[in-house]
Each structure stands twice: as C-alpha cells, then as structure tokens.
Amino acid sequence: MHEGPSDSSVSAALARLVARAIDAAGGWIPFSRFMAMVLYAPGLGYYASGRRIVGRMPQSGSDFVTAPELSPLFGRALARQVAQALDASGTSEVWEFGAGSGALAAELLATLGGGVERYRIVELSASLRERQREATAAFGDRVEWVDALPDAMRGVIVGNEVLDAMPVDLVHFDGVQWVDRGVARDASRDGFAWSDRPTPRRPPLAASMPAGTVTELHPQAEAFVATLADRLEHGAAFFIDYGFPESEYYHPQRSGGTLMCHRAHRASTDPLVDIGLKDITAHLDFTALAWAGQEAGLDVVGYTSQARFLMNCGIGELMDAADLRQRADAMKLLNEHEMGELFKVLAFAKGLPDFAPVGFANGDRRHRL
C-alpha cells in the first residue's frame, strides 16, 4: 500500500505528540510508553486511526492476517474447546479480547449456536468495532461491546493475538550492566532515537545472555492476566499467540529480542520510524504469563502448540469435509514452518477442579513452562 497524504499527516501529528511527551518527561521515555502512544493514542495511534489493518492481502490496505481471516476452520475447531468449557462451567457467556475483524466472533457464534446467550467483546479500536458489528450483525443483541471489565466475570474468555500487542519494556546488556532502553528525540533526523538508562531490572536467565543483548519484559501482559484472575469467578480462558517458554525466549542465541513491526504484510525491525503506520508486536514469554495467572489464583490447565491444539479440537475432520482451497488455507495453521509451531495456546481455569480441556488431550507441554 502506498502512503497517502492522510497517512503522512497522521504520522506527523503523532510524532509531535510523542515529542511533547518526551520533552515533558525530561528528554526520555521508556519504550513501553512510546509503544502505547504509537499504537493507541486516540485518533492517531495505529489501532485508533481508522485504517484497515487486518486482511488477507496487502491490496486491501491491510498489514497482516490472523488465523480467523486465514481459515474459518480455525474458529470452528476452537468452538469445540469453547463448547466444552461452557458446559464444564455451566455458563453461556463468551468474552473475546481484541476481536480484530470480527471473523472469529462470527464463526464461534455460528458454530456454538444457542450455547452462547451473550458474546461480549472488549475492543479499543473504534474502526475495528465497526468491522466487528458488520461481521456479527446476524446475531443481533447477543453481541455486546464493553469498554471496561466488570468486577466479576463468569464464562469463557478467548484472546487470539491480543497479548502480543500490549506494550513491552526493553532492556539491553552493554557488557557491564543492564539498562532500560527507551526513546529520546533525534534532532539530526527530526525523529526519535534509542537512549539507555541504568536499571535494576533483569530478564530471566540474565546471567547466560551475551553482551549486546536486547530483549523484552512483559509487565503489562502479566498484569492483564492477573487482573483477569481477579475478575474471573468461574470459567476458563484461552490465549492463542506467538511466543516461547522462558528457556527459549531468553536463550543466548536470541540476543536481538523478538520486537517486530508489520506493514503491508512485510516485517521490519525499526519501530521508531513511520510511527502510527505499522503494527508493533513482541513474542510472549508464556512462562511469565503462566506464573502471573497461577500466582493470582488461576489454574494452568494447558499449554501446547497451535497445531496440536487444533488437531485435538478436530480440525482434521473439518478438513476432510472441506474443499481443496480450504484445506490449503487450514494447513497454514498447522505447518511447523508457518503458524503451527510458532503459535501456542495457553489455558487457565478457575473453579473447575476436574476440567481437562480437549485441546490439550495430546501433546500438553506444561512441563516445559
């Protein structure tokens, strides 16, 4: 997609907003604050600017595709797991965080039928809300959008590629000490530059990481999981996203971290340029998320690859009944070199002592967390 005048003006206005924030903070802000602003600043941030960001091809103006847009079989297979969790918890309410284009919500509602009386979506982007309304229009007032979590929740929670977009902190090892890697103004190019400050924080396995390492910490994602644990009274939660357990995430060979930008279905590694015009994400440390949930009162009831989870949920049978194109699309969800291995599924439960989720019947990897 070519950058138009409106894109340039939005990016320039966002740059001025970030520059003022840096000046007000004394010349430096942590990367997590920079990431939050460039993604979520009202009317200017990537998720708030009204651009069409999710789609199969760059010709649509989109920047990336997620599993529900890639294949309807993703939602149909996930529905089997959601149905089991609804039955085990005796509830009829589903919560989805960051519902994207609404494709997953529509597929889950269509497949689950009357088993879902209420489908609540938590979505920060006004433009994505409109796409979700269009996608789920057939289900009427069973679908509801909320701006904040209630004090108490009962039901099944779903989050597909939502935790990876939560702001992260960056830390850097210069060979002598660990430093917080933040953002300062760069007058030479009228933009932004990396700037480091000493910090007492260390990543897990810091002692084994070589000089020059840059990696991420995920306090906001961990806090989010802890908040859900506090609010969820009875039910289950399933998070599908890309990432690794701690031993792989902080492996010495991953010294460059996992931070990545996406625009027009192409990846880049510099988040300081073209702000507001591209997505910024980081892979997840699933060990940290599992600990955050467990320490806040959740049971960790499953962890495995997306491929294994979907196979356990019956996607093989769904593929048998599909046409050739649908099978080819579904294989991208399963292939190890595409989404099948990089994406993982982490499941929590509360108040369900005997719940054994079908998605982890074979190949559960909790012992690797």
C-alpha positions as CSV (number, residue, x, y, z in Angstrom):
1,M,0.0,0.0,0.0
2,H,1.4,3.4,-0.9
3,E,1.5,6.1,1.8
4,G,-1.0,8.9,1.1
5,P,-1.2,12.4,2.4
6,S,-3.6,11.4,5.2
7,D,-1.1,8.8,6.4
8,S,1.7,11.4,6.4
9,S,-0.3,13.9,8.3
10,V,-1.4,11.4,10.9
11,S,2.1,10.1,11.4
12,A,3.5,13.7,11.7
13,A,0.8,14.6,14.2
14,L,1.6,11.5,16.2
15,A,5.3,12.3,16.1
16,R,4.6,15.8,17.5
17,L,2.5,14.2,20.3
18,V,5.3,11.8,21.2
19,A,8.0,14.5,21.1
20,R,6.0,16.6,23.5
21,A,5.7,13.7,25.9
22,I,9.5,13.1,25.7
23,D,10.1,16.8,26.4
24,A,7.7,16.8,29.3
25,A,9.4,13.7,30.8
26,G,12.8,15.3,30.8
27,G,14.0,14.0,27.4
28,W,13.4,10.3,27.8
29,I,10.5,7.9,28.0
30,P,10.5,4.1,28.4
31,F,9.8,2.1,25.3
32,S,6.6,0.8,26.8
33,R,5.2,4.3,26.9
34,F,6.4,5.0,23.3
35,M,4.7,1.8,22.1
36,A,1.5,2.6,23.9
37,M,1.3,6.0,22.3
38,V,2.1,5.0,18.8
39,L,-0.4,2.1,18.9
40,Y,-3.2,3.6,20.9
41,A,-3.1,7.4,21.0
42,P,-6.7,8.5,20.3
43,G,-7.3,9.2,16.6
44,L,-3.6,8.9,15.8
45,G,-2.2,5.6,17.0
46,Y,-2.0,2.6,14.8
47,Y,-5.1,0.9,16.3
48,A,-7.0,4.2,16.6
49,S,-6.5,5.8,13.2
50,G,-9.3,4.0,11.4
51,R,-7.0,2.3,8.9
52,R,-7.9,-1.2,7.7
53,I,-5.2,-3.2,9.3
54,V,-6.4,-6.9,9.2
55,G,-6.8,-8.7,5.9
56,R,-5.5,-11.5,3.7
57,M,-3.7,-9.4,1.1
58,P,-1.8,-6.0,1.1
59,Q,-4.0,-4.9,-1.8
60,S,-6.9,-4.4,0.7
61,G,-4.7,-1.9,2.6
62,S,-4.1,-4.4,5.4
63,D,-0.9,-5.0,7.2
64,F,-1.2,-8.6,8.5
65,V,-3.6,-11.6,8.6
66,T,-4.6,-13.6,11.6
67,A,-5.8,-17.2,11.8
68,P,-9.6,-16.4,11.8
69,E,-9.3,-14.5,8.5
70,L,-7.0,-17.1,7.0
71,S,-9.4,-20.0,7.6
72,P,-12.9,-20.4,9.0
73,L,-11.8,-23.9,10.2
74,F,-9.8,-22.1,13.0
75,G,-12.9,-20.8,14.6
76,R,-14.9,-24.0,14.1
77,A,-12.2,-26.1,15.8
78,L,-11.8,-23.6,18.6
79,A,-15.6,-23.7,19.1
80,R,-15.2,-27.3,20.2
81,Q,-13.0,-26.3,23.0
82,V,-15.2,-23.3,23.9
83,A,-18.3,-25.5,24.0
84,Q,-16.6,-28.0,26.3
85,A,-15.5,-25.1,28.7
86,L,-19.0,-23.6,28.6
87,D,-20.5,-27.0,29.5
88,A,-17.9,-27.7,32.3
89,S,-18.5,-24.3,33.8
90,G,-22.3,-24.3,33.4
91,T,-22.2,-20.9,31.7
92,S,-23.4,-19.4,28.4
93,E,-21.2,-16.3,28.1
94,V,-18.1,-15.8,26.0
95,W,-15.7,-12.8,26.3
96,E,-13.3,-12.0,23.4
97,F,-10.5,-9.6,23.8
98,G,-9.2,-7.8,20.7
99,A,-11.6,-9.3,18.3
100,G,-9.9,-8.0,15.1
101,S,-12.2,-8.1,12.0
102,G,-14.9,-10.0,13.9
103,A,-14.3,-13.2,11.9
104,L,-13.6,-15.3,15.0
105,A,-16.6,-14.0,16.8
106,A,-18.9,-14.7,13.9
107,E,-17.5,-18.2,13.5
108,L,-17.8,-19.0,17.1
109,L,-21.4,-17.7,17.3
110,A,-22.4,-19.6,14.2
111,T,-20.9,-22.9,15.4
112,L,-21.9,-22.7,19.0
113,G,-25.5,-21.6,18.2
114,G,-27.8,-21.4,21.3
115,G,-25.0,-22.4,23.6
116,V,-23.9,-18.8,23.8
117,E,-26.5,-16.4,25.1
118,R,-24.1,-13.4,25.4
119,Y,-20.9,-12.7,23.5
120,R,-19.0,-9.7,24.9
121,I,-16.2,-8.0,23.0
122,V,-13.5,-5.8,24.6
123,E,-12.0,-3.7,21.8
124,L,-10.1,-0.4,22.0
125,S,-10.2,0.4,18.2
126,A,-13.4,2.2,17.1
127,S,-12.8,1.2,13.4
128,L,-12.3,-2.4,14.3
129,R,-15.5,-2.3,16.4
130,E,-17.4,-1.2,13.3
131,R,-16.0,-4.2,11.3
132,Q,-17.0,-6.5,14.2
133,R,-20.5,-5.1,14.2
134,E,-20.8,-5.8,10.5
135,A,-19.4,-9.3,10.8
136,T,-21.7,-10.2,13.7
137,A,-24.8,-8.3,12.6
138,A,-26.7,-11.6,12.1
139,F,-26.5,-12.4,15.8
140,G,-28.3,-9.2,16.9
141,D,-28.2,-8.2,20.6
142,R,-26.4,-11.3,21.7
143,V,-23.2,-9.4,20.9
144,E,-22.2,-6.6,23.1
145,W,-19.2,-4.3,23.3
146,V,-17.8,-3.1,26.6
147,D,-15.1,-0.6,27.5
148,A,-14.0,-2.0,30.8
149,L,-14.0,-5.3,32.7
150,P,-16.8,-5.8,35.2
151,D,-16.0,-6.6,38.8
152,A,-17.0,-10.2,38.3
153,M,-17.0,-12.5,35.3
154,R,-18.3,-16.0,34.6
155,G,-17.9,-17.8,31.3
156,V,-15.2,-18.5,28.7
157,I,-12.5,-15.9,27.7
158,V,-10.8,-16.0,24.3
159,G,-7.9,-13.9,23.2
160,N,-6.3,-14.5,19.7
161,E,-3.2,-12.4,19.1
162,V,-4.1,-9.8,21.7
163,L,-1.3,-10.1,24.3
164,D,1.4,-9.6,21.7
165,A,0.2,-6.0,21.1
166,M,0.5,-5.0,24.7
167,P,3.3,-2.5,25.3
168,V,6.6,-4.1,26.4
169,D,9.7,-2.7,28.1
170,L,13.1,-3.2,26.5
171,V,16.3,-3.9,28.4
172,H,19.8,-4.0,27.0
173,F,23.1,-5.6,28.3
174,D,26.1,-3.4,27.3
175,G,28.6,-5.9,28.6
176,V,28.9,-4.4,32.0
177,Q,25.4,-3.6,33.2
178,W,21.7,-3.9,32.2
179,V,20.0,-0.7,31.1
180,D,16.5,0.3,30.2
181,R,16.3,1.0,26.5
182,G,14.0,4.0,26.0
183,V,13.3,6.6,23.4
184,A,14.6,10.2,23.1
185,R,14.3,12.8,20.4
186,D,16.8,12.8,17.5
187,A,17.2,16.3,16.2
188,S,19.5,15.2,13.4
189,R,16.7,13.4,11.6
190,D,13.7,15.1,13.1
191,G,12.6,11.9,14.7
192,F,13.5,9.5,17.5
193,A,16.5,7.6,18.7
194,W,17.2,4.9,21.2
195,S,18.5,6.0,24.6
196,D,19.6,3.9,27.5
197,R,19.4,4.4,31.3
198,P,20.7,2.2,34.1
199,T,18.1,-0.1,35.7
200,P,17.9,-2.7,38.5
201,R,15.7,-4.9,36.3
202,R,17.0,-8.1,34.8
203,P,15.4,-10.5,32.4
204,P,15.1,-14.2,33.5
205,L,18.3,-16.1,32.7
206,A,20.2,-12.8,32.5
207,A,23.5,-14.5,33.6
208,S,23.6,-16.5,30.4
209,M,23.0,-13.7,27.9
210,P,25.9,-12.2,26.0
211,A,26.9,-8.5,25.7
212,G,24.8,-6.6,23.2
213,T,21.6,-8.5,24.1
214,V,18.3,-6.6,23.7
215,T,15.2,-8.3,24.9
216,E,11.7,-7.6,26.2
217,L,9.9,-7.7,29.5
218,H,6.1,-8.0,29.7
219,P,4.8,-6.4,32.8
220,Q,1.5,-5.2,31.1
221,A,0.6,-8.6,29.7
222,E,1.3,-10.2,33.1
223,A,-0.8,-7.5,34.9
224,F,-3.6,-8.1,32.4
225,V,-3.6,-11.9,33.2
226,A,-3.5,-11.1,36.9
227,T,-6.5,-8.8,36.6
228,L,-8.5,-11.4,34.7
229,A,-7.7,-13.8,37.5
230,D,-9.1,-11.4,40.0
231,R,-12.3,-10.8,38.0
232,L,-13.0,-14.3,36.8
233,E,-15.1,-16.1,39.4
234,H,-15.9,-19.2,37.4
235,G,-14.8,-20.3,34.0
236,A,-11.9,-20.7,31.6
237,A,-9.6,-18.6,29.4
238,F,-7.7,-19.5,26.2
239,F,-5.0,-17.3,24.8
240,I,-3.5,-18.1,21.3
241,D,-0.4,-16.1,20.3
242,Y,3.2,-16.4,19.2
243,G,5.9,-16.9,21.7
244,F,8.1,-19.3,23.7
245,P,8.6,-20.7,27.2
246,E,11.2,-18.8,29.3
247,S,14.1,-21.2,28.4
248,E,13.7,-20.5,24.7
249,Y,12.6,-16.8,25.0
250,Y,15.8,-15.8,26.8
251,H,18.1,-18.2,25.1
252,P,21.6,-16.7,24.5
253,Q,21.1,-17.1,20.7
254,R,18.1,-14.9,20.8
255,S,20.2,-11.9,21.7
256,G,18.2,-9.4,19.4
257,G,14.9,-10.0,21.1
258,T,11.6,-10.5,19.3
259,L,10.3,-7.0,18.7
260,M,8.8,-6.7,15.2
261,C,6.8,-4.3,13.0
262,H,4.3,-5.2,10.3
263,R,3.1,-3.1,7.4
264,A,1.6,-4.2,4.1
265,H,2.3,-7.8,5.1
266,R,6.0,-7.1,5.3
267,A,8.1,-7.2,8.5
268,S,10.7,-4.7,9.7
269,T,12.6,-4.2,12.9
270,D,12.7,-0.4,13.4
271,P,9.7,0.8,15.5
272,L,11.0,4.4,15.6
273,V,10.1,5.4,12.0
274,D,6.7,5.7,10.2
275,I,5.0,5.7,13.6
276,G,1.3,5.1,13.6
277,L,1.5,3.4,10.2
278,K,2.6,0.0,11.2
279,D,2.0,-2.6,13.9
280,I,4.5,-3.2,16.7
281,T,4.5,-6.6,18.5
282,A,6.6,-8.8,20.6
283,H,6.6,-12.5,21.1
284,L,5.3,-13.7,24.5
285,D,7.1,-15.3,27.4
286,F,4.5,-18.0,28.2
287,T,6.3,-19.0,31.4
288,A,5.9,-15.5,32.8
289,L,2.2,-15.4,31.8
290,A,1.5,-18.8,33.4
291,W,3.2,-17.7,36.6
292,A,1.2,-14.5,36.6
293,G,-2.1,-16.4,36.3
294,Q,-1.2,-19.0,38.8
295,E,0.0,-16.6,41.5
296,A,-3.2,-14.6,41.1
297,G,-5.4,-17.7,41.6
298,L,-5.9,-19.4,38.2
299,D,-5.2,-23.0,37.4
300,V,-2.9,-23.5,34.4
301,V,-4.8,-26.3,32.6
302,G,-3.0,-26.5,29.3
303,Y,-0.1,-25.3,27.1
304,T,0.7,-26.6,23.6
305,S,1.4,-25.6,20.0
306,Q,-1.4,-24.2,17.9
307,A,-1.1,-27.2,15.5
308,R,-1.5,-29.8,18.3
309,F,-4.4,-27.8,19.9
310,L,-6.3,-27.6,16.6
311,M,-5.7,-31.3,15.9
312,N,-7.0,-32.2,19.3
313,C,-10.1,-30.0,18.6
314,G,-10.9,-31.9,15.4
315,I,-9.6,-29.7,12.6
316,G,-8.5,-32.9,10.8
317,E,-12.1,-34.0,10.4
318,L,-13.2,-30.5,9.4
319,M,-10.5,-30.5,6.7
320,D,-11.8,-33.9,5.4
321,A,-15.1,-32.2,4.6
322,A,-13.6,-29.1,3.1
323,D,-12.6,-28.2,-0.4
324,L,-9.1,-28.1,-1.7
325,R,-8.6,-24.3,-1.2
326,Q,-10.0,-24.5,2.4
327,R,-7.6,-27.4,3.1
328,A,-4.6,-25.5,1.8
329,D,-5.5,-22.5,4.0
330,A,-6.0,-24.6,7.0
331,M,-2.6,-26.2,6.5
332,K,-1.0,-22.8,7.1
333,L,-2.5,-23.0,10.6
334,L,-0.8,-26.4,11.2
335,N,2.5,-26.3,9.3
336,E,5.5,-26.1,11.6
337,H,7.2,-23.5,9.3
338,E,4.1,-21.3,9.3
339,M,1.8,-20.8,12.3
340,G,1.6,-24.4,13.6
341,E,4.6,-24.3,15.9
342,L,5.4,-20.6,16.5
343,F,1.9,-20.0,17.8
344,K,1.0,-21.5,21.2
345,V,-2.2,-21.9,23.2
346,L,-2.2,-21.2,27.0
347,A,-5.3,-22.1,29.0
348,F,-6.4,-21.1,32.5
349,A,-9.4,-22.2,34.6
350,K,-11.0,-21.1,37.9
351,G,-13.5,-23.0,39.9
352,L,-13.3,-26.1,37.6
353,P,-11.2,-28.6,39.6
354,D,-11.8,-31.5,37.2
355,F,-11.7,-29.6,33.9
356,A,-9.4,-31.3,31.3
357,P,-9.6,-29.3,28.1
358,V,-9.9,-31.3,25.0
359,G,-7.4,-29.1,23.1
360,F,-4.6,-30.4,25.3
361,A,-5.6,-34.1,25.3
362,N,-2.4,-35.0,23.4
363,G,0.9,-33.1,23.4
364,D,0.3,-30.9,26.5
365,R,3.6,-29.0,27.2
366,R,3.0,-27.6,30.6
367,H,6.2,-29.3,31.8
368,R,8.2,-27.1,29.5
369,L,6.9,-23.8,31.1
